[in-house]
Amino acid sequence: SFLLSVVTASSQDAEVSVRPQVLVIDPERVYAGSERGQAIRAELDAIAAEVQAENERIVQDLIAEEQDIAARRHDMAPEDFRAEAEAFDQKAQEIRRARDAKESDLQRQVTEARSQFFEDLRPIVGQILIDRGGVAVMDSRSVYLVLRSADITDLAIAAMALEPDAPE
């Protein structure tokens, strides 16, 4: 117990007096906690909501069209019904391909926006590294144990707020 008290007291003192050369950052927390990251997420969430609403409208339209074809089946010659059903199936497949492409495009936008955010974060973290006299910055999610004074995540969030918005 005495040894634990000494180690605890020593590590608390070390945290105050030691300037770590290796710093850590949680880039996902910077993305989630910075105004710029939140704005990017809000914009992408709005686009995703539009795509989802459009998908729901298309599904409803297709359901209505399918029900109309089914309701008229009894009044149609079998070959006419078959031709209309095949045309509907072809249309539905084309719509599905277009919707899949739109979803892929949205995922590409998300990936590109995140990549740009982290690229914009790099010089900010670099300046913090220089200011703190560090030699390296590691992702805190890959570090098993670290002093709190080595974590620059909050500094990066604050510094990101001071930077002008990156060009879109």
C-alpha positions, -999 to 999 in steps of 0.1 A, spaced: 0 0 0 29 24 8 45 15 -25 12 22 -43 9 56 -26 45 65 -36 39 54 -72 6 73 -73 21 104 -58 51 102 -81 30 97 -112 9 127 -103 40 148 -97 55 136 -130 24 146 -148 28 182 -137 65 185 -142 73 163 -172 68 177 -207 62 145 -228 81 143 -260 56 118 -274 21 133 -275 -12 116 -281 -44 127 -298 -78 111 -303 -86 123 -339 -121 109 -338 -128 130 -307 -115 161 -325 -138 153 -354 -168 148 -331 -159 176 -307 -148 204 -331 -173 228 -347 -158 221 -381 -162 183 -376 -198 188 -364 -206 210 -394 -193 184 -418 -213 156 -401 -244 178 -401 -241 185 -438 -235 148 -446 -263 137 -423 -287 162 -442 -276 147 -475 -281 112 -462 -316 121 -449 -325 135 -484 -313 103 -500 -333 82 -475 -365 103 -480 -361 100 -518 -356 62 -515 -388 60 -494 -408 80 -520 -395 58 -548 -404 26 -529 -439 39 -523 -443 48 -559 -430 13 -570 -454 -4 -545 -483 16 -559 -474 8 -595 -470 -29 -587 -504 -30 -569 -519 -13 -600 -505 -39 -623 -517 -67 -600 -552 -52 -598 -555 -50 -635 -542 -85 -641 -577 -100 -643 -587 -77 -671 -555 -83 -691 -545 -110 -716 -517 -131 -701 -491 -119 -726 -500 -83 -720 -497 -88 -682 -464 -106 -687 -450 -78 -708 -461 -51 -683 -447 -71 -654 -414 -76 -672 -412 -39 -680 -420 -30 -644 -393 -55 -632 -368 -39 -656 -377 -4 -643 -373 -15 -607 -339 -30 -614 -327 2 -631 -340 23 -602 -322 0 -578 -289 4 -597 -293 42 -597 -301 42 -560 -271 20 -553 -249 44 -572 -263 73 -552 -256 55 -519 -220 48 -531 -216 84 -540 -227 94 -506 -203 70 -490 -175 85 -512 -185 120 -500 -183 109 -464 -149 93 -469 -136 124 -488 -149 148 -462 -134 129 -433 -101 126 -452 -100 163 -458 -108 171 -422 -79 149 -410 -56 165 -436 -66 199 -424 -60 188 -388 -24 177 -396 -8 212 -396 -27 222 -365 -14 191 -346 21 198 -361 21 233 -346 10 219 -312 38 194 -314 63 221 -320 48 244 -293 49 216 -268 85 205 -277 74 170 -287 89 147 -312 59 126 -322 22 124 -320 4 90 -317 -32 81 -319 -44 77 -283 -65 47 -293 -32 28 -300 -16 37 -267 -20 15 -237 -9 40 -210 -2 77 -211 1 107 -189 -29 131 -193 -4 159 -200 6 141 -232 -30 142 -246 -34 172 -269 -69 163 -281 -85 193 -263 -58 216 -276 -64 204 -311 -102 210 -308 -95 245 -295 -69 252 -322 -92 239 -349 -118 265 -338 -93 293 -344 -84 282 -380 -103 297 -409 -126 271 -426 -108 251 -452 -120 257 -488 -148 234 -497 
